[in-house]
């Protein structure tokens, strides 16, 4: 008789190695390989949700007068395809192409695979050991978005970059593998100040940044982990930059914030899990669920952090987090 403890299945590896040491995501919850090869299709329900998302954006844009860009951050295998183990099996239509076809013609949509693709004489826009675009890739994507809304931004190559060894989210999944080289910004913009930071990890994080030397105007970006590296480039083009780590636009938040520009970013592999209806999604509900899981000592620290902001310029956003701590009671605009 075989001992059950010795026959437990080993979880499949979350990373695969392509040519020349390039690493790619594998066996993830969104089945990146299945989306790339066509095994995973966009469901009818997901198609409906994407249509609702775009319809609501069109209505909100008309109501509030902001400029809008839908930005899809390409999966690494869509940009650095030449080294991808499954490149010969790329489907003619993947979920991302289906979503792109659903966007109304008057809604700007960016899916910048060509702009991020390897070019002679330019540093890579993705690092070998990470799923995300690096700081150069983010700056290129940010410039495209800024240009789409009719504004200017410094040349992405002008920010200054350096390489250093650091573990990416894929490197770290391989025991014994040395840290790979990553491309990062080589200098900080000392003009930029962080006016508010919710200090939550991942979903629910809100960061407000101010750059007095940037042109007048404000931008709100809703997005995932790829959007983190868009913050500094965007703050070079807009005096006020608000980052919300959420994959759904919050219509109520926009009515409070009244930005000039709204960017909705989503990583390609997440499109099979579409945004909620922006009119029914409330950031405060997401925050409440997130904060409920924090230990009492942490919520006490966060409460003190947010209360200290009630007398400052970001009182509206601080009060939103305090509402979440107080069980998400509706805010009064």
N, C-alpha and C positions, 0 to 999 in steps of 0.2 A: 504494500500500500504506500502511495506517495504522500509525503507530508505536504499539507496544503500550503504551509508557509514557504515551501521551497518552489512552489509552482505559480506563485503570484506573477501576473504578467508585468513585464517591465514597460513603463510608459514609453511610447514612441518618442524619439528625439524631436525637439522643437526647432531644430536647425539643420540645414543641409549645406554641404560645401559644393560650390560650383568650381569652374575653372579658375586658375590663378589665385586661389585662396579667397575668392568672393563667397560670402556667406548669405544665405537666404532663409526666410521663415518657412517652417514646415509644421504640419500637424497642429496648426493654430485653430482657435475656436471659430474663425471665419472661413476656414479651409481655403487658404490663399492658392494652393496648388489646384484645387477643384475649380476655383473661379478662373484661373489662368487657362486651364485646359478645357473649360466648358462643361465640366461635370456639374458645377453649381450654377444654377440660373437664378435670375431675379424673380421672386414669386409675384403672383398677381396682387397680393396684399401689399407687398413692398412697392410695386409700381403705383398703386393707388396712393400710398403715403407720400411718395415723391411728387406726384401730381398735386396733392394737397399742399405740400411744402411750397412748391413753386407758385401755386395760386395765391397762397397767403402772403408770400413775399411781394408779389405784384400788387396786392391790395395794400399792404403796409407801406410800400414804396410810394404809392399814390397818396396815402393818408399823411405820411410824415415827411416826404420829400427828400429822402436820402438816396444816394447812389448805392448800388448793390453789385457785389461780385460773388458768385459761387465758385469756390476754389476746391478742386479735388487734388489732394496730394498723391502723386503716383506711387504705387508700390514699387519697391526697389527693382523687382524683376521686370517691370514695364519700362524702366529707364536703362538699367544695366542688364539688358536681356542677353547680350552676347555671351555671358558667362553662366547663365541660368541653366541648370540641368534639364529642365523641361521645355527649353525654348523651341524644340521641334514640334511640340504639341499645343502651341498657342491656338486658342479657339478664335474663329472668325468674329464672333460676338460674345464678349464676356459681360458680366453684370455692369461694369462701368460703362461700356458702350450703350447698353440699354438705358441706363440712367441719363447719359448725355443726350440720347434721342428724345427724352421726355421733357427737357427744358424748353420753355417757350422761347421763340426767336428773339424776343426783346429782353431776355434775362442773360446778362453776360456770364458765361461759364468758362472756366479755365481748367485745363487738364494738361499741364506743361511738360509732357514727356520729351518732345523735341528740344525744348529750350534747356532741359536739364541733362540731356544725353551727353556722353563723353565727347569732348572736343580737343583737338591737338592744341597744346600750349596753355590749356586751362586746367586748373585743379579739378579733381572729381567733386561731384555735387552730393554723392552718397559715400560713406566710408565702408570699407570691406566688411567690418564686423558689426554693423548696426543696421536696423531696418529703416531708420529715419533719414531724411535729407540732412546734410550737415549745414553749418552756418552759411556757407556760400550758396548751397541749393536753396535755402530758405530766403536769402536775400534776392536771388533771381526770381523766385516765385512772388515775393513781395513787390518787386519792381513791376512785374507783369500786372499784378492786381492794381497797383497805384496808377500805372499808365492807363489801364482800362477805364478808370473813373476820371481820367483827364487831368491828373496831377503829376508832378515830377518827384523823383527820388534820386539820391546820389547813385552813381554807377555801383552795382554790387561788388565789383572788383576793388573799389576804392576804400572799403571798410577796413581792410588789413586783416590777414589771416596767418595762422601758424599751424604747424602739425606737432602733435605730441602723443606719446603712447597713452592709451586709455582703453579700458574695456567697454565695448559697446554692448547692446542688449543681446546680440548674437554671440560675440566672443565669449561672453561670460557663461554661456550654456555649454561650452566645451571644456571639460576638465583638462587642465594642463596646458591649454592653449595660451600663448603669451598675448599680452594686450596689443592690439593693433594701433596703427597711426590714425588719429582723427584730426579733422580740419576744424579749427575753431577761430573765433575772433581774437586778434592779437592785442587789441586795446579796447578799453572801456570808453564810452562817451560820457564824459564827466558833466555834460549839460543836462543829462537825463536824470530825473528824480522819480522814485517810486512813491506815489501819493497814497496808495492803498495796496495791501496784499493780504488776502484772506488767510494765507498760510495753510491752506488745505492741499493735500496731495491729490494730483490728477483731477478727476471730476469735481466740480464745485469751486475750483480755484478762480478767483477774480483778482486781476492785477490792473491797477490804474497807473499809467506813466505820463510824465509831463516833460516836454522838451521846449523851453522858451525860445530856442533858436530855430525851431521848425516852423513851417508856414502855418498860419491860422487854420483851424479846422479840427475835427474829431473823427475818430474811427472806432467802431466796436467790432471786434472779431470774436465769433463763436467758433470753437474748434476743439481738436483733440491734441495729443502730444506733439504732432507735427507743427501745430500752431505756436508752440512755445517759442520757437526760434524765429517766428515772424515778428515778434514784439518790437525788438530794437530797430530793425529796418523800417517798420511801419511808423515808429515814433520819430524817424528822421523826416517823414513826409507829412505828419500830422502833429500838431502841438499836443493834443490829448489822444492817448491810446488806451482803450479798455479791452482787456482780454478776458473772455469768459470760457472756462474749460467745460464746454457742453456741446453735444452734437446737434442740439436743437436750438433754433432761434427763439428767444422769449419776447413775444410781442409787447407784453407789459413792461419789460425792462427797457425796450427801445422807446416806448412812450415816455418813460421817465428820463432817459438819457438824451434823447433827441440828437443823435449823431448826424454828421454830414455824410458819412460812408459806413456801410455795413458789409462785412465780409463773413461768409459762412464757409468754413473749411472743414473738409472731411477726408480722412485717409481712404484710399481706393478700396481696401479690403473691407471697410466698414459699410459700404453702400448697400449690402444685403440686409443691414439693420438700419432702415431709413430714419430720418428725424421724425419726431412727433409733430402734431399740428402746433405751429407757433402760437396760436390763440388759446390753446388749452394747456400748453406746457408752461410751468412756472418754475423759475430758477429756485425760488424759496422752498419749493417742495423737494427738489433735488438736494438742496442744502440741508434740509431737515433730516432726510434719510441718511445723509452722510454724517451729520453731527450726532445723530442718535447712537452711532457705533463708536464714538470717541469716549474714552474714559473720563470720569468726572473731573479729574485734575486737568485734562486737556481742554475740556469745554470751559472750565473756569478761567484758564489762561486766555482762551480765545475771546471769551466774553469781555475780559478786561481790555484786550486789544481793540475790539470793536467799539466798546464804550468810550475809549480814549479818542476815537475818531469822530464822535458825535458833534464835537464843537468845531470841526474842521471842514474843509471844502468837500470832503467825500462823505458827509453825514448821511446822504441818501443811501449809498451803498452799504455803509456800516449798519444802518438801521435794518436793511434787508437781512443781513446775517444775524442780527439780534432777534428779528422775527423768527428766523429759522430755529434759533436756540430756544425761543419761547413757543415752539410747536407750530411754526409756520402760519400764524394768523395773518390775514391779508393786510397789505400795506395801504396807507392812504396817500395817494399821489400828492 
